[in-house]
Amino acid sequence: MIISSASDYREAAKRKLPRFLFDYIDGGAYAESTLRANSADLAAVRLRQRILKNVDNISLKTTLFGTEQALPIILSPVGLTGMYARRGEVQVAKAALNKGIPYCLSTVSVCSIEEVTARTAQPLWFQLYVLKDRGFMKNVLERAQAAGVTTLVFTADMPTPGARYRDAHSGMSGPFAASRRILQATTKPDWAFNVGILGRPHDLGNVSRYLGKTTSLEDYVGWLGKNFDPSISWKDLEWVREFWKGPMIIKGILDPQDAREALSFGADGIVVSNHGGRQLDGVPSTAKALPPIADAVGNNLTVLVDSGIRSGLDVVRMLALGAKAVLLGRSTVFALAAEGQRGVENMLDIFTQEMRVAMTLTGVTSIDKIDHTTLVQAEA
């Protein structure tokens, strides 16, 4: 299959993965209207094409939380990444290191914090949920700090899991789920051998180390379901803010008032996110939510964004709407599933080239010069 865009990796991944894994990463909540709106609304953002602006020397470098990086991109935390390629989190971390950008490891990764840092020497970011089991939270935070994790990302938009219809139909959950997954794996022999057999153990590395026993895919659904905490409030995060000495980011912001509260709480950054359309369907796309949030906090918080970003052109659009950088989730996992670490690196190369083209044709030479004036609406 010819890969000419990052979106091509979606089709390549669909060919290689059992249905339950493809649908898990590809799907959204309820009727998936927000999932579709994330891409559609971003695609509708119009940029100002400029000419004769001397854009011979373009730089994609940016600085986040005092650290320079090669691109305004972070590779997102995605649960079960190690099920999409053999020791998948390690491969993604290596790709990020080679391309000079951060990788944020998920709480529910297959590979533990210790495995990823030991095998990559990559200064990780780490994502954590607010869970009922505060002992786990304390344990994993201590381990993250000991492993040299630089930045903590708190996912705040999952006090309860969203209703994801595709998962029940695909075998990720629902009746006879385990048997259905095994049957699907037999139809994808390449995945079954390289990941299903050679990619073991298939447990939740961070959870297993805490519990002292091997966990499974059933534990992923069951343990998380029991530990999501709908009673959480800003007060529940105060001890974490006191404990964590590095940058702390709140992920899952869609409302300007919540962004202001994150600022008052003492967060260093926020991620404007609707969880890729996987939580509450019918909420605004991130492209619609981002501008008023960025206006609400100004330069007092580092504003990041995810959801619906499928190209380097989309990255430029999000920067013009007010973000300092973007997080890539689905694009990363599809590329990983298709071609492993090489696929993730190639996906980032594609994004890089597309960003260069967009910046050349909009007349900007550096990331910090992409702002609302890069948008057609600025002339209205």
C-alpha positions as CSV (number, residue, x, y, z in Angstrom):
1,M,0.0,0.0,0.0
2,I,1.3,3.5,-0.9
3,I,1.5,5.9,2.0
4,S,1.2,9.5,0.8
5,S,-0.5,11.0,3.9
6,A,-0.8,10.2,7.5
7,S,-4.5,9.2,6.9
8,D,-3.4,6.4,4.7
9,Y,-2.1,4.6,7.8
10,R,-5.7,4.2,9.0
11,E,-6.4,1.9,6.1
12,A,-3.1,0.1,6.5
13,A,-3.9,-0.4,10.2
14,K,-7.4,-1.7,9.4
15,R,-5.9,-4.4,7.2
16,K,-3.5,-5.6,9.9
17,L,-5.5,-5.4,13.1
18,P,-8.2,-7.6,14.6
19,R,-11.5,-5.7,14.5
20,F,-11.8,-5.2,18.3
21,L,-8.5,-3.3,18.3
22,F,-9.2,-1.3,15.2
23,D,-12.7,-0.2,16.3
24,Y,-11.4,0.6,19.8
25,I,-9.0,3.2,18.5
26,D,-11.1,4.3,15.5
27,G,-14.5,4.7,17.3
28,G,-16.2,7.3,19.5
29,A,-19.1,7.6,21.9
30,Y,-22.7,7.2,21.1
31,A,-23.5,8.2,17.5
32,E,-20.0,9.5,17.0
33,S,-21.2,13.0,15.9
34,T,-18.4,14.8,17.9
35,L,-15.9,12.4,16.5
36,R,-16.8,13.5,13.0
37,A,-17.1,17.1,13.9
38,N,-13.6,17.2,15.2
39,S,-12.2,16.6,11.7
40,A,-14.9,18.4,9.8
41,D,-14.8,21.6,11.8
42,L,-11.0,21.7,11.7
43,A,-11.1,21.2,7.9
44,A,-13.4,24.1,7.6
45,V,-10.8,26.5,9.1
46,R,-9.6,28.8,6.4
47,L,-6.0,30.1,6.3
48,R,-4.8,33.3,4.6
49,Q,-2.6,32.5,1.7
50,R,0.2,35.2,1.4
51,I,2.8,35.7,-1.4
52,L,6.3,37.2,-1.8
53,K,7.0,37.0,2.0
54,N,10.5,35.6,1.9
55,V,9.9,32.3,3.7
56,D,13.3,30.8,2.7
57,N,14.2,29.8,6.3
58,I,11.4,28.1,8.1
59,S,11.8,26.7,11.6
60,L,9.3,24.3,13.2
61,K,11.0,24.4,16.6
62,T,9.2,25.4,19.7
63,T,9.7,25.5,23.5
64,L,7.2,23.9,25.9
65,F,7.7,24.2,29.7
66,G,11.3,25.4,29.2
67,T,12.4,22.6,26.9
68,E,13.0,23.1,23.2
69,Q,11.6,20.5,20.8
70,A,11.8,20.0,17.1
71,L,8.0,20.2,16.3
72,P,4.9,21.6,18.1
73,I,3.7,18.0,18.5
74,I,3.4,15.6,21.4
75,L,2.6,12.0,20.9
76,S,-0.6,11.4,23.0
77,P,-1.2,8.9,25.8
78,V,-3.3,6.0,24.4
79,G,-4.3,3.0,26.5
80,L,-3.2,-0.4,25.3
81,T,-0.7,1.0,22.7
82,G,1.3,-2.2,23.2
83,M,-1.5,-4.2,21.7
84,Y,-1.1,-2.5,18.4
85,A,2.6,-3.4,17.8
86,R,5.1,-5.5,19.7
87,R,6.0,-3.5,22.9
88,G,4.3,-0.6,21.2
89,E,4.9,2.0,23.8
90,V,8.7,1.4,23.6
91,Q,8.5,1.8,19.8
92,V,6.5,5.1,20.0
93,A,8.9,6.5,22.6
94,K,11.9,5.7,20.4
95,A,10.2,7.4,17.4
96,A,9.5,10.5,19.5
97,L,13.1,10.5,20.8
98,N,14.5,10.3,17.2
99,K,12.2,13.1,16.1
100,G,13.0,15.4,19.0
101,I,9.5,15.6,20.5
102,P,7.8,14.3,23.8
103,Y,5.9,11.1,24.2
104,C,3.2,10.9,26.9
105,L,2.8,7.4,28.4
106,S,-0.7,6.3,29.4
107,T,-1.6,5.0,32.9
108,V,-3.0,1.9,31.2
109,S,-0.1,1.2,28.9
110,V,1.1,-2.4,28.2
111,C,4.7,-1.4,28.9
112,S,5.4,0.0,32.3
113,I,7.1,3.4,33.0
114,E,10.2,1.5,34.0
115,E,10.3,-0.6,30.8
116,V,9.9,2.4,28.5
117,T,12.5,4.6,30.2
118,A,15.0,1.8,30.5
119,R,14.7,0.8,26.9
120,T,14.6,4.3,25.3
121,A,16.3,6.8,27.6
122,Q,13.5,9.1,26.6
123,P,12.4,11.8,29.1
124,L,8.8,10.9,29.2
125,W,5.6,12.7,30.0
126,F,3.1,10.6,31.9
127,Q,-0.7,10.7,31.9
128,L,-2.8,9.8,35.0
129,Y,-6.5,9.5,35.8
130,V,-8.0,10.6,39.1
131,L,-8.9,7.2,40.5
132,K,-10.7,5.9,43.6
133,D,-7.5,3.9,44.4
134,R,-5.4,6.7,45.7
135,G,-2.8,4.2,46.7
136,F,-2.2,3.4,43.0
137,M,-2.0,7.1,42.2
138,K,0.6,7.7,44.9
139,N,2.6,4.6,43.8
140,V,2.6,5.4,40.1
141,L,3.5,9.1,40.8
142,E,6.4,8.1,42.9
143,R,7.6,5.6,40.3
144,A,7.2,8.2,37.5
145,Q,9.3,10.7,39.5
146,A,11.9,8.1,40.2
147,A,12.1,7.2,36.5
148,G,12.7,10.8,35.5
149,V,9.3,11.6,34.0
150,T,9.4,15.4,33.3
151,T,5.7,16.3,32.9
152,L,2.5,15.1,34.4
153,V,-0.8,15.1,32.4
154,F,-4.0,14.6,34.3
155,T,-6.9,13.4,32.3
156,A,-9.9,15.0,34.0
157,D,-12.7,14.2,31.6
158,M,-13.2,10.5,32.6
159,P,-15.1,10.4,35.8
160,T,-17.0,7.7,34.0
161,P,-16.3,5.9,30.7
162,G,-18.3,7.1,27.6
163,A,-20.9,4.9,25.9
164,R,-18.9,3.4,23.0
165,Y,-21.3,1.2,21.0
166,R,-18.6,-0.1,18.7
167,D,-16.8,-1.8,21.5
168,A,-19.8,-4.0,22.4
169,H,-20.1,-5.0,18.7
170,S,-16.4,-5.6,18.1
171,G,-15.6,-7.8,21.1
172,M,-13.7,-5.3,23.1
173,S,-16.6,-5.7,25.6
174,G,-20.0,-7.4,25.6
175,P,-21.0,-11.0,25.6
176,F,-18.4,-13.7,24.8
177,A,-15.9,-10.9,24.3
178,A,-12.8,-13.1,24.9
179,S,-13.9,-15.8,22.4
180,R,-14.7,-13.2,19.8
181,R,-11.3,-11.6,20.2
182,I,-9.5,-14.9,19.7
183,L,-11.5,-15.7,16.6
184,Q,-10.7,-12.3,15.1
185,A,-7.0,-12.8,15.9
186,T,-7.0,-16.0,13.8
187,T,-7.9,-13.9,10.7
188,K,-4.9,-11.6,11.2
189,P,-1.9,-14.0,11.4
190,D,0.7,-11.3,11.1
191,W,-0.7,-9.5,14.1
192,A,-1.3,-12.8,16.0
193,F,2.3,-13.8,15.6
194,N,4.2,-10.5,16.0
195,V,2.0,-9.0,18.7
196,G,-0.2,-11.8,20.0
197,I,2.7,-14.2,20.6
198,L,6.0,-12.3,20.5
199,G,4.5,-9.1,22.1
200,R,3.8,-10.7,25.4
201,P,3.1,-10.1,28.3
202,H,-0.2,-8.4,27.4
203,D,-0.8,-6.9,30.8
204,L,-1.2,-3.4,32.1
205,G,2.4,-2.8,33.1
206,N,1.8,0.0,35.5
207,V,-1.2,-1.6,37.2
208,S,0.5,-5.0,37.4
209,R,3.5,-3.6,39.2
210,Y,1.2,-2.0,41.8
211,L,-1.0,-5.0,42.3
212,G,1.9,-7.5,42.3
213,K,0.2,-9.8,39.8
214,T,-0.3,-10.1,36.1
215,T,-3.3,-8.2,34.7
216,S,-5.3,-8.9,31.4
217,L,-7.6,-7.1,29.0
218,E,-10.5,-8.0,31.2
219,D,-8.7,-6.2,34.1
220,Y,-8.4,-3.2,31.8
221,V,-12.2,-3.0,31.5
222,G,-13.0,-4.1,35.0
223,W,-10.3,-2.4,37.0
224,L,-10.8,0.9,35.3
225,G,-14.6,0.7,35.5
226,K,-14.4,0.2,39.3
227,N,-11.8,2.9,39.8
228,F,-13.2,5.9,37.8
229,D,-14.3,8.4,40.4
230,P,-17.3,10.6,39.6
231,S,-16.9,12.4,42.9
232,I,-13.7,14.1,41.9
233,S,-13.2,17.8,42.2
234,W,-10.3,20.3,42.1
235,K,-9.7,19.7,45.8
236,D,-8.9,16.0,45.0
237,L,-5.9,17.2,42.9
238,E,-4.4,19.5,45.5
239,W,-2.1,16.8,47.0
240,V,-0.9,15.9,43.6
241,R,0.0,19.5,42.8
242,E,1.9,19.6,46.1
243,F,3.7,16.3,45.4
244,W,4.6,16.8,41.7
245,K,7.5,19.2,41.2
246,G,7.5,19.4,37.4
247,P,5.0,20.9,35.0
248,M,1.4,19.7,35.5
249,I,-1.2,19.8,32.7
250,I,-5.0,19.3,33.0
251,K,-6.4,17.4,30.0
252,G,-10.1,17.4,29.0
253,I,-10.9,21.2,29.0
254,L,-13.8,22.3,26.8
255,D,-15.2,25.3,28.6
256,P,-13.5,28.7,29.3
257,Q,-14.5,28.6,32.9
258,D,-12.8,25.3,33.5
259,A,-9.7,26.7,31.9
260,R,-9.8,29.6,34.3
261,E,-10.3,27.2,37.2
262,A,-7.2,25.2,36.0
263,L,-5.3,28.5,36.1
264,S,-6.5,29.3,39.6
265,F,-5.6,25.7,40.7
266,G,-2.0,26.2,39.7
267,A,-1.8,24.1,36.5
268,D,1.0,24.9,34.2
269,G,-0.9,23.9,31.1
270,I,-4.2,22.5,29.7
271,V,-5.2,20.3,26.9
272,V,-8.4,21.4,25.1
273,S,-9.8,17.9,24.4
274,N,-13.0,16.0,24.0
275,H,-11.1,12.8,24.3
276,G,-11.2,12.3,20.5
277,G,-15.0,12.2,20.6
278,R,-14.9,9.2,22.9
279,Q,-16.6,10.6,26.0
280,L,-19.7,12.8,25.7
281,D,-21.1,12.9,22.2
282,G,-22.7,16.2,21.1
283,V,-20.1,18.5,22.8
284,P,-18.2,21.0,20.7
285,S,-15.3,20.0,18.5
286,T,-11.9,21.1,19.8
287,A,-11.5,23.5,16.8
288,K,-14.7,25.3,18.0
289,A,-13.8,25.1,21.7
290,L,-10.2,26.3,21.4
291,P,-10.4,30.0,20.5
292,P,-12.5,31.1,23.5
293,I,-10.5,29.0,25.8
294,A,-7.2,30.5,24.5
295,D,-8.7,34.0,24.9
296,A,-9.8,33.2,28.5
297,V,-6.4,32.3,29.8
298,G,-4.1,34.3,27.4
299,N,-0.4,33.6,28.0
300,N,-1.0,32.6,31.7
301,L,-1.3,28.9,30.7
302,T,0.3,26.8,28.0
303,V,-2.7,25.8,25.9
304,L,-2.4,22.5,24.0
305,V,-5.1,20.7,21.9
306,D,-6.0,17.3,20.5
307,S,-8.7,15.6,18.6
308,G,-9.4,15.6,14.8
309,I,-5.8,16.5,13.8
310,R,-4.9,14.4,10.7
311,S,-2.2,16.4,8.9
312,G,0.5,19.0,9.3
313,L,-2.0,21.4,7.8
314,D,-4.3,20.7,10.7
315,V,-1.5,21.4,13.1
316,V,-1.0,24.9,11.6
317,R,-4.8,25.4,11.8
318,M,-4.8,24.6,15.5
319,L,-1.8,26.9,16.2
320,A,-3.7,29.7,14.4
321,L,-6.7,29.0,16.6
322,G,-4.7,29.6,19.7
323,A,-2.8,26.4,20.7
324,K,0.9,26.3,21.4
325,A,1.2,22.6,20.3
326,V,-0.9,19.6,19.5
327,L,-1.2,16.0,20.7
328,L,-1.5,13.2,18.2
329,G,-3.3,10.0,19.2
330,R,-5.1,8.1,16.5
331,S,-2.5,9.1,13.8
332,T,0.3,7.7,16.0
333,V,-1.4,4.4,16.7
334,F,-2.5,3.8,13.2
335,A,1.1,4.4,11.9
336,L,2.4,2.2,14.7
337,A,0.0,-0.7,13.9
338,A,0.9,-0.5,10.2
339,E,4.7,-0.2,10.3
340,G,5.9,0.0,13.9
341,Q,8.4,2.6,14.9
342,R,9.3,3.3,11.3
343,G,5.7,4.1,10.6
344,V,5.5,6.6,13.4
345,E,8.6,8.3,12.3
346,N,7.4,8.4,8.7
347,M,4.0,9.8,9.9
348,L,5.9,12.6,11.7
349,D,8.0,13.3,8.5
350,I,4.8,13.6,6.6
351,F,3.4,16.1,9.2
352,T,6.6,18.0,9.1
353,Q,6.6,18.4,5.3
354,E,2.9,19.4,5.3
355,M,3.6,22.0,8.0
356,R,6.4,23.5,6.0
357,V,4.2,23.8,2.9
358,A,1.4,25.4,4.9
359,M,3.8,27.9,6.6
360,T,5.4,28.7,3.2
361,L,2.1,29.5,1.6
362,T,0.8,31.5,4.6
363,G,4.0,33.5,4.8
364,V,5.2,32.6,8.3
365,T,8.7,31.4,9.1
366,S,8.4,30.3,12.7
367,I,5.9,28.6,15.0
368,D,5.5,31.6,17.2
369,K,4.3,33.7,14.2
370,I,1.3,31.5,13.6
371,D,-1.7,33.2,15.3
372,H,-5.1,34.5,14.6
373,T,-3.7,36.7,11.8
374,T,-3.0,33.5,9.9
375,L,-6.8,33.0,9.6
376,V,-9.0,34.4,6.9
377,Q,-11.5,35.4,9.6
378,A,-9.0,37.9,11.0
379,E,-9.8,40.2,8.0
380,A,-13.5,40.3,8.7
